[in-house]
Amino acid sequence: MSWKLTVGMEIHVELETKTKMFCSCKNDPFHSEPNTNVCPVCYGLPGALPLANKEAIAMVVRFGQVINAEIPTETFWARKNYFYPDLPKGYQISQSALPLVQGGVITIDGEQYHLDHAHLEEDAGKLTHSSDKTHSLVDYNRAGVPLLEIVTKPEFHSAEAAKKFCQELQRIMRSLKISSADMEKGYMRCEANISVSKTDEFGTKVEVKNINSFRSVERAINYEFERQTKALDAGESLVQETRTWNDQTGETVSMRTKETSADYRYFPEPDLPRVSIELAEQSNHLLPEQQRGELTAIGLSKDMIQAVLDKGGYKLVTDLAAKNHELAIDAAKLLLAFPEFGDRELEYQELLVTKKKELGLANDVIKTLIAESRDSNELRQQLGAIEKEVGDIDLNLISHEVIVSFPGQVQEYKSGKEAVLNFLVGQAMAKTKGRANIQQVRQALLEELAK
């Protein structure tokens, strides 16, 4: 009998509220100077009292409603006692017995995946470790940011299924305008609970942390499946533990034996009252699965549908389809051809101004899409010219030019500073005037750097 993989996901999403979860400090952990969005509540100073963020609670309830979860009539906060070097008060205000979201179903291409629960808590600060490992710096701007932890049922039996679920959850968060769920910036972070068994019983559970991209979700689970099955086939026993994923080496490394809930010594937060939950009227908000159905009916290909959903173009395309079906198809082609088009934070009219130089020839096409006044045949001719122009870009040559032009940054990258890759990608994108696919540019640079 072959080994069976079972995975449950724990996904943390930072909510994009105006203020933090339990104080009035600005919720801006990534763009402010370190330790500027802080107060006595953030620092856990004696006498500082927390106050729950109503906006964050409403966001979580809205998420629970659209996935048909059970929402309790009231909830309360608890102290989770644990040594957090980046939470000064030494405990985390979280939820235990009455999470805001209980159950719920997310459907992807007809396959249903079930949540165990989702609870609201505060995030910790951010530690930055020195390259020589002599010291660490802490930024408390993130301490106290509203954090939604989503815990699934252990029902993923392939790494690909787990990755697709995380990608779908990101789309849901964006469509609800709860969070950008950007993994590169840390707005969304994934952990996988992995076990293997030859029976219907679960094997020893191993938690893998520090997974910071969708690709890494798949790689980490596949690595851990291979590591566990090799150990068991060799007659070794596994221990319940927490491991960290090293994206550079493609391996997991043991961090500590796994704590249980008893280790956290939960007890009700004495400084916060119980909260009564008011349910909003059920909206007609469509989840990505339902949006896929509508876009398929319009006649979009699978690749077009993915581009439309990932770039926030669903409303644009469906609005166009109600007036001019062919124009809607052309709009989807544009979203597929240009990675930078479709920023959900900008109105399309604003995009014309802010992206004018980068988009170049595409600018006229966007004007056409918005004005909806020009002949669609002419639009298709313009799209054809753009697609040809994109296809003519030599990414290998551009990658080589960038690497030759920035030897210092290349050396930094090869010495272990992976973040420098983003700088090189930016230089390559500038050379293509923003017309190339950013993922293809990144891959071309990685291949050139590996030579």
Number of C-alpha atoms within 10 A of each C-alpha: 6 9 16 17 24 23 26 22 25 21 19 23 26 26 28 21 19 15 20 31 30 21 21 18 19 18 25 18 24 12 8 12 11 16 15 14 21 21 16 13 21 27 17 16 12 9 8 14 13 18 15 17 17 12 17 25 20 17 19 20 22 22 18 21 18 19 18 15 22 16 22 16 12 13 17 18 26 22 20 22 16 15 13 13 14 19 23 18 17 15 19 25 22 22 24 20 13 18 21 26 25 18 18 21 17 20 16 16 10 8 9 10 18 17 22 16 20 26 21 26 26 22 25 23 21 18 13 10 12 10 10 6 7 7 9 10 11 16 19 24 28 27 26 27 30 27 25 24 23 19 21 24 16 19 17 19 16 16 22 16 17 22 22 15 19 20 15 20 20 20 22 24 18 19 20 16 15 21 20 22 24 16 16 11 12 16 19 25 23 24 23 29 20 26 27 25 18 12 11 9 9 16 18 16 20 23 23 26 22 18 22 20 20 19 13 19 25 19 20 25 27 16 15 23 21 13 13 23 20 12 12 14 10 9 9 10 10 15 10 15 17 20 22 18 24 15 16 8 7 11 15 20 12 13 13 11 13 15 11 8 10 7 11 15 12 21 14 18 18 10 11 16 13 12 14 11 15 13 13 10 8 9 9 7 11 14 19 23 17 14 18 21 12 16 24 14 9 17 14 19 14 12 11 21 25 17 22 26 24 23 20 19 21 22 12 17 23 19 13 20 17 11 11 14 16 16 23 24 21 21 27 24 22 23 23 21 21 21 18 18 23 23 14 15 11 12 10 19 11 11 18 19 10 12 15 14 13 16 20 14 16 23 17 14 22 20 15 18 22 14 9 14 9 13 10 18 12 12 20 18 11 16 20 13 14 20 16 11 13 17 13 10 14 13 22 14 11 19 26 15 14 18 19 11 13 13 11 10 16 20 14 14 16 13 9 11 13 13 10 15 19 11 14 22 22 16 19 25 21 13 17 18 13 21 25 24 17 17 11 12 22 20 15 21 22 14 12 14 16 8 5
